[in-house]
Amino acid sequence: MSTHEAQADGPEGARPSFSDLSAVYVNCTLKRPEQRSHTALLMETSAGIMRKNGVDVEMIRAAGHRIAFGVYPDMTEHGWEHDDWPALWSRIRCADILVIGTPIWLGEESSVCRLIIERLYAMSGELNDKGQSSFYGKCGGAVITGNEDGIKHCAMTILYALSHLGYTIPPQADCGWIGEVGPGPSYGDPVEGTDMPNGFDRDFTMKNTTFMTWNLLHAARALRDAGGIPAFGNIAAQWEDGERWGYPDPTR
């Protein structure tokens, strides 16, 4: 065992077990499921690390489903004929970790990504058994690909949205690859004259993908072991009943 492995295992010499955790990766590419997705390639790198550590991982290609626009849990109750979101939500809500992946278009995350975030927002009224938002006690991350600037901007938008909903965002919870600015090979495309897929040897991408994955695992493990976020100072029903948890009374 190397020194680094011994340090990672901790003083007891046993690496934490993650086999009781689950993760859902939602790929917000604009491409249909039968088409090759560069975003999926990078997401699979992270998912592969999780699978090697016993995590139950599921991949969802959002563009392969009929997800209605709107901010209600089931848009068939609001005029839409079809809405696959309720079935997708039943899979997402059970996961300890949610990773949203998106390509960059015109410097922003994809339209599909915004749709997913809006539908996640629609579930804000669901509560866990403590009376908190159902997103509490879960972790979120972001994977970005493209051939133009915008990794940090897209990650900022996605991670803020997840945090606002109630997801815990661990340190360095995003990764990405953009290559050279402008038209050219995308992540995983063949590099002319070599056997190496484009971007696979980029240390910055490899490091950030690895760090993001392990930070999500560590945070999810800690939250699961702690029983989630403590239910003090964050229960909406108690606030409505007059509880203020130390907030100064403005009438005094």
Beta strands, then each sheet from edge to edge (+ up, - down):
strand 1: 22-27
strand 2: 56-61
strand 3: 97-105
strand 4: 108-109
strand 5: 139-145
strand 6: 174-177
sheet 1: 2+ 1+ 3+ 4-
sheet 2: 2+ 1+ 3+ 5+ 6+
end
